[in-house]
Amino acid sequence: MDIDWTTSGLDLYLRAAAGAGRRDGLERGLREAIRAGRLAVGTRLPASRSLARDLGVSRGTVTHAYAQLVAEGYLIGRHGSGTYVAERATLATPPPGAPPRPGPKRPRHDLRPGTPDLTTFPRAAWLAATRRVLNEAPAEAFGACDPAGRPELREALAAYLGRARGVVTAPGRLVICNGYAQAINLLARVFADDGHHKAFAFEDPCLPKLPAAARRAGLATPVVPVDDEGARVGDLTADALVVTPAHQYPLGVTLSARRRGALVDWTRATGGLLVEDDYDGEFRYGRQPVGALQGLAPERVVYAGTASKTVAPGLRLAWLALPGHLVEPVTRAKEQADRYAPVLEQLVLADLIDSGGYDRHVRRCRTRYRRRRDRLVTALAGHVPHLALTGIEAGLHAVLELPDAEAENEARARARRAGVAVDGLADYYAASAARSGLVIGYGTPPEHGFAPAVDALLKAL
């Protein structure tokens, strides 16, 4: 029997021993596939009649082969249901190679910043939008698309960002990316390819992996200190600066009006560019949302947004609203990186925005996270009233300020022993840490797990 594919019900690849008879070859092929793990436990095999037709053998050959492997314990027959791969105590050892990397161990109580409550994913609204897209979208919508993204999503985002965040843009100025990290990588690549742009500055503190991405592209990464008013540009010499005006990560401060003006003045005086990471821009609690910095100088500011916090990080959808001169090079860099973002997710998110479902979902999440923030503030004020909790006007995290690095290390160690994961400010500084404290996220735990997580943190403190 030759090496064969079967296609009746499922694709099945069989390798027969050279010179073996038909029945013996089929038995050996099935036996080897099960031992090697290519046929997993519980896999249903094709019906004997179908497999015989595919292989060009008699049905009796197949039924006898199945019966032999049932007798040996490789297969199990279920009356009226079919033939399945049985559980066996010993399967062949997989091919040698590096041992599988164990996944990260999840802490008992996760209060780290940067992740939303994944149980809030709008399953019903997403399913309804998916059904509409699958019923109504033309066939061509599921083909290869413009590297900048599907026009439906760019049009929906241009309208939403203008209405909700004060962004001045148009569909043709938007590029859809696979997450915010890719957005920064694309911008860094464009700057690195331009001989006149060699310095990509970041706030200090910030998320360390972002400057690391710029350095991998060959760019210098000077830092800008952050105080209670936000980033201080001072005498910065750089071609671009990444800032988080709405809710600085991780300090949680909001860029003041005075500093906003200073940053825009810096771009005009130096020809530099601002990259606005609108981190937590949709989640403001104490007052009206602060509009995007980009609206003050659309040709000097790149606006970066993402669905990671509002919907889910697993969607891998982010967007850049670009000045005119960057649209073509960033689109070209996106095409070279991975051609385009997943099409179906783009179409569904566009539908969700156009239908109002996205706005409703964000409002529900804002209410939930505000309740969590209030609970955290009240609990810490009652338990450690001598410590200030800052950065609470917006977002999904706050900072419990501590007097020094020693206190930060001790608090983190106590939390770790209590099974509580939190971040320390020291992890985010490129230079020596100007402040000490715990960065406490209140978005990650599911609703039923938030109160126990806060209680465990209080006991640790």
C-alpha positions in Angstrom: 0.0 0.0 0.0 1.4 3.4 -0.9 1.7 6.4 1.4 -1.7 7.8 1.3 -4.0 10.6 2.4 -7.6 9.8 3.3 -10.2 12.5 3.0 -13.5 10.9 4.2 -14.6 12.9 7.2 -11.1 14.0 8.2 -7.7 14.2 6.6 -5.6 11.2 7.7 -2.0 10.7 6.7 -0.8 7.0 6.8 2.7 5.7 6.2 2.7 2.0 5.3 5.7 -0.2 5.7 7.5 -1.0 2.5 6.6 -4.5 1.2 3.8 -5.0 3.6 0.5 -6.5 2.5 -2.6 -4.2 2.3 -4.1 -5.2 5.7 -0.7 -5.4 7.5 0.4 -2.1 6.0 -2.8 -0.4 7.1 -2.4 -1.9 10.6 1.2 -0.7 10.8 0.4 2.8 9.5 -2.4 3.3 12.1 -0.3 1.8 14.9 2.6 4.1 14.1 0.4 7.2 13.8 -1.1 6.5 17.3 2.3 5.7 18.9 3.8 8.9 17.5 0.9 10.9 18.8 -0.2 12.1 15.3 -3.6 10.5 16.1 -4.6 11.9 19.4 -6.6 10.1 22.1 -10.3 10.4 21.3 -9.8 11.0 17.5 -12.6 9.4 15.5 -11.4 7.4 12.6 -13.2 7.3 9.2 -16.0 4.8 8.7 -14.6 1.5 7.2 -16.5 1.9 4.0 -15.2 5.5 3.5 -11.6 4.6 4.4 -11.7 1.5 2.0 -12.9 3.7 -0.8 -10.2 6.3 -0.2 -7.4 3.7 0.0 -8.6 1.6 -2.9 -8.9 -1.5 -0.7 -11.7 -3.8 0.3 -13.9 -2.9 3.2 -13.0 -6.2 4.8 -9.3 -5.1 4.8 -10.2 -2.0 6.9 -12.6 -3.8 9.3 -10.0 -6.5 10.0 -7.3 -3.9 10.6 -9.6 -2.0 12.9 -10.5 -5.2 14.8 -6.8 -6.1 15.3 -6.0 -2.7 16.7 -9.1 -2.8 19.0 -7.8 -6.1 20.3 -4.4 -4.6 20.9 -5.9 -1.7 22.8 -5.0 1.0 20.3 -8.6 1.6 19.2 -12.0 1.4 20.8 -15.3 0.7 19.1 -18.4 2.4 20.3 -21.6 0.8 19.1 -23.5 3.2 16.8 -20.9 5.9 17.1 -17.7 4.7 15.4 -14.1 3.8 16.0 -11.9 6.0 18.2 -8.3 6.2 19.3 -8.2 4.6 22.8 -6.2 5.9 25.8 -2.9 4.1 26.1 -0.5 4.1 29.0 2.6 4.3 26.8 2.9 6.4 23.7 6.1 6.9 21.9 8.5 9.6 23.2 8.2 12.7 21.0 11.2 13.7 18.9 14.2 15.0 20.9 14.4 18.7 21.2 14.3 21.5 23.7 11.9 20.7 26.6 8.6 22.7 26.5 8.8 25.9 28.4 6.5 26.0 31.4 3.9 28.7 31.3 4.1 31.5 33.8 2.7 30.5 37.1 -0.4 32.6 37.9 -0.4 34.3 41.3 -3.2 33.6 43.6 -4.2 37.3 43.6 -3.1 39.3 40.6 -3.0 43.1 41.2 -0.5 43.9 38.5 -1.3 46.8 36.2 -1.8 46.7 32.5 -4.6 44.2 32.0 -8.4 44.6 32.1 -10.9 42.2 33.6 -11.2 39.7 30.8 -14.6 38.5 32.1 -15.9 41.9 30.8 -15.4 40.9 27.2 -18.6 41.8 25.4 -19.4 38.3 24.2 -23.1 38.9 23.3 -22.3 42.2 21.5 -19.2 40.7 19.8 -21.2 37.7 18.6 -24.0 39.9 17.3 -21.5 42.0 15.4 -19.8 38.9 14.0 -23.1 37.6 12.7 -23.9 40.9 11.0 -20.5 41.0 9.4 -20.7 37.4 8.2 -24.2 37.9 6.9 -23.7 41.3 5.2 -20.0 41.7 4.3 -19.2 41.1 0.6 -16.9 38.2 -0.2 -14.0 40.5 -1.1 -13.9 41.8 2.5 -12.3 38.5 3.6 -9.5 38.7 1.1 -6.1 40.4 1.5 -6.6 44.0 2.5 -4.7 47.3 2.4 -1.7 47.2 4.8 -3.2 50.3 6.5 -6.3 48.3 7.4 -9.9 47.7 6.3 -11.6 51.0 5.3 -14.6 50.1 7.5 -12.5 50.2 10.6 -10.6 53.3 9.6 -13.8 55.1 8.9 -15.4 54.0 12.1 -12.3 54.9 14.2 -11.8 58.3 12.5 -15.4 59.3 13.6 -15.1 57.7 17.1 -11.7 59.3 17.9 -12.9 62.7 16.8 -16.1 62.5 18.8 -14.8 60.8 22.0 -11.1 61.8 22.2 -10.8 65.0 20.2 -8.4 63.5 17.7 -8.2 65.4 14.4 -7.7 62.8 11.7 -9.2 61.1 8.6 -9.5 57.5 7.5 -6.6 57.9 5.2 -4.4 59.0 8.1 -5.0 55.8 10.1 -2.9 52.6 10.1 -4.2 49.5 11.9 -1.6 47.6 13.8 -1.3 44.2 15.6 -1.2 45.8 19.1 0.5 48.9 20.6 3.9 47.2 20.7 3.9 46.8 17.0 2.9 50.4 16.5 6.0 51.5 18.4 8.1 49.1 16.5 6.8 50.4 13.1 7.5 54.0 14.1 11.0 53.1 15.4 11.7 51.3 12.1 10.7 54.3 10.1 12.9 56.6 12.2 15.8 54.2 12.0 15.5 54.1 8.2 15.7 57.9 8.0 19.3 59.0 8.4 18.2 62.3 10.1 16.3 60.6 12.9 18.4 58.7 15.5 16.9 59.6 18.9 13.6 58.3 20.2 13.0 59.6 23.7 10.7 58.1 26.4 9.3 59.2 29.7 11.1 58.1 32.9 9.5 56.0 34.4 7.9 54.0 31.6 7.3 50.4 30.4 10.9 49.1 29.8 10.1 47.0 26.7 9.2 50.1 24.7 12.6 51.8 24.8 14.1 48.3 24.3 12.3 48.0 21.0 13.6 51.4 19.8 17.2 50.4 20.8 16.8 47.2 18.8 16.0 49.4 15.8 19.3 51.2 16.3 17.9 54.3 17.9 19.2 56.2 21.0 16.7 56.4 23.8 17.2 59.4 26.0 14.7 59.8 28.9 12.5 62.7 30.1 11.8 62.8 33.8 8.1 62.9 35.0 6.8 64.8 37.9 3.3 65.7 39.2 2.5 67.7 36.0 3.8 65.0 33.6 6.8 64.9 31.3 9.4 67.7 31.6 11.1 68.2 28.2 13.6 70.8 29.4 16.6 70.8 27.0 15.8 67.4 25.4 17.6 66.7 22.2 15.6 64.0 20.3 13.7 63.5 17.1 10.6 62.0 18.8 9.2 61.7 22.4 6.7 59.0 23.5 4.3 60.4 26.2 1.2 59.1 28.0 -0.7 62.3 28.7 -4.1 60.9 29.9 -2.8 58.7 32.6 1.0 58.4 32.8 2.2 54.9 33.0 3.1 54.0 35.7 2.9 57.1 37.9 -0.7 57.8 36.9 -0.4 61.6 36.7 -2.3 63.6 34.0 -0.3 65.9 31.8 -1.0 69.5 32.9 -2.2 72.2 30.5 1.1 74.0 31.0 3.1 71.0 30.1 0.9 70.3 27.1 1.7 73.7 25.7 5.4 73.2 26.5 5.5 69.9 24.6 3.8 71.4 21.5 6.2 74.3 21.7 9.1 71.8 21.8 7.9 70.2 18.6 7.7 73.5 16.8 11.1 74.8 18.1 13.0 71.6 17.3 11.0 70.0 14.5 10.6 67.0 16.8 7.6 64.7 16.9 5.4 63.6 19.8 4.0 60.0 20.0 0.9 60.2 22.2 0.1 56.8 23.8 -3.5 57.4 24.9 -3.1 55.0 27.8 -6.3 54.7 29.8 -7.8 57.6 27.9 -11.4 56.2 28.0 -11.3 55.5 31.7 -11.5 58.8 33.5 -13.6 59.1 36.7 -13.4 62.3 38.7 -14.2 64.8 35.8 -14.7 65.0 32.1 -12.2 63.1 30.0 -9.2 65.2 28.9 -9.0 65.4 25.1 -6.1 64.0 23.2 -2.9 66.1 22.9 -2.9 65.3 19.2 -5.8 67.8 18.7 -3.5 70.7 19.5 -1.0 69.9 16.7 -2.1 67.1 14.3 0.9 67.5 12.1 3.4 67.2 15.0 1.7 64.4 17.0 1.2 60.7 16.3 -1.8 59.4 18.2 -1.7 55.8 19.3 -4.7 53.9 20.6 -5.6 50.3 21.2 -8.5 48.0 22.1 -6.4 46.1 24.6 -7.8 47.8 27.7 -11.3 48.6 26.4 -12.1 45.2 24.9 -9.3 42.6 25.3 -5.5 42.4 24.6 -6.1 39.1 22.7 -7.7 41.0 19.8 -4.2 42.5 19.0 -5.8 45.6 17.5 -4.2 49.1 17.8 -4.1 52.1 15.5 -2.0 55.1 14.6 -3.4 58.5 13.6 -0.5 59.9 11.6 0.7 63.3 10.3 0.5 63.3 6.5 4.3 62.8 5.9 4.3 59.6 7.9 1.4 57.8 6.4 3.3 56.3 3.4 6.4 55.2 5.3 4.5 53.7 8.2 2.1 51.8 5.8 5.1 50.5 4.0 6.7 49.3 7.2 3.5 47.6 8.2 3.3 45.8 4.9 6.9 44.6 5.3 6.2 43.5 8.9 3.2 41.2 8.4 1.1 42.7 5.5 -2.0 43.6 7.5 -3.9 43.0 10.7 -6.6 40.2 10.9 -9.5 41.1 8.7 -12.5 39.6 10.6 -11.5 41.3 13.9 -11.2 44.6 12.1 -14.7 44.2 10.5 -16.3 43.2 13.8 -14.8 46.1 15.7 -15.9 48.5 13.1 -19.5 47.1 13.3 -19.3 47.4 17.1 -18.3 51.0 17.0 -20.8 52.0 14.3 -23.7 50.2 16.2 -22.9 52.0 19.5 -22.1 48.7 21.2 -18.5 49.8 21.8 -19.6 53.0 23.6 -22.0 51.1 25.7 -19.3 48.5 26.6 -16.8 51.2 27.6 -19.4 53.0 29.8 -20.2 49.7 31.6 -16.5 49.0 32.2 -15.9 52.6 33.4 -18.6 52.2 36.0 -17.2 48.8 37.1 -13.6 50.1 37.4 -14.7 53.2 39.2 -16.3 51.1 41.8 -13.2 49.0 42.2 -11.0 52.1 42.5 -13.3 53.5 45.2 -13.1 50.2 47.1 -9.3 50.2 46.9 -9.1 53.9 48.0 -11.4 53.3 51.0 -9.6 50.1 52.0 -6.1 51.5 51.9 -7.2 54.8 53.6 -8.6 52.7 56.5 -5.6 50.4 56.7 -2.5 52.5 55.9 -3.8 56.1 56.3 -0.2 57.4 56.5 0.5 56.3 52.9 -0.8 58.3 49.9 -2.6 56.6 47.0 -2.0 58.6 43.8 -3.0 58.4 40.1 -6.6 57.6 41.0 -8.3 60.1 38.7 -8.2 57.7 35.7 -7.2 54.3 34.4 -6.9 50.8 35.8 -4.0 51.3 38.4 -2.9 53.5 41.2 0.4 54.0 43.1 0.7 53.5 46.8 3.6 55.8 47.7 6.3 54.5 50.0 9.1 56.4 51.7 12.1 54.7 50.0 13.4 51.7 48.1 13.9 49.6 51.2 10.2 50.0 52.1 9.2 49.2 48.5 11.2 46.0 48.5 9.8 44.9 51.9 6.2 45.6 50.8 6.7 43.6 47.6 8.2 40.7 49.5 5.3 40.7 52.0 2.8 40.8 49.1 4.6 37.9 47.3 4.5 35.8 50.4 0.8 36.5 50.7 0.3 35.3 47.1 -0.4 38.9 45.8 1.3 40.1 42.7 2.0 43.8 42.4 4.6 45.9 40.7 7.2 48.2 42.2 8.1 51.6 40.8 11.8 50.7 40.7 11.1 48.3 37.8 10.0 51.2 35.5 12.9 53.7 36.0 15.8 53.8 33.5 17.8 56.1 35.8 17.8 55.8 39.6 14.2 55.7 40.9 13.0 59.2 41.9 10.0 57.7 43.7 9.2 54.5 45.6 5.9 52.7 45.8 3.7 49.8 44.7 1.9 50.0 41.4 -1.5 48.4 42.1 -3.7 47.3 39.2 -7.4 46.9 39.9 -8.5 45.8 36.5 -7.1 42.3 36.2 -9.1 40.2 38.8 -12.5 38.9 37.8 -15.3 40.5 39.9 -15.5 37.7 42.4 -11.8 37.8 42.9 -11.3 41.5 43.5 -12.3 41.7 47.2 -10.2 38.7 48.2 -7.2 40.2 46.4 -7.6 43.6 48.2 -8.0 41.8 51.6 -4.9 39.8 51.0 -3.0 42.9 50.0 -4.1 44.7 53.2 -3.0 41.8 55.3 0.4 41.8 53.6 0.8 45.5 54.3 
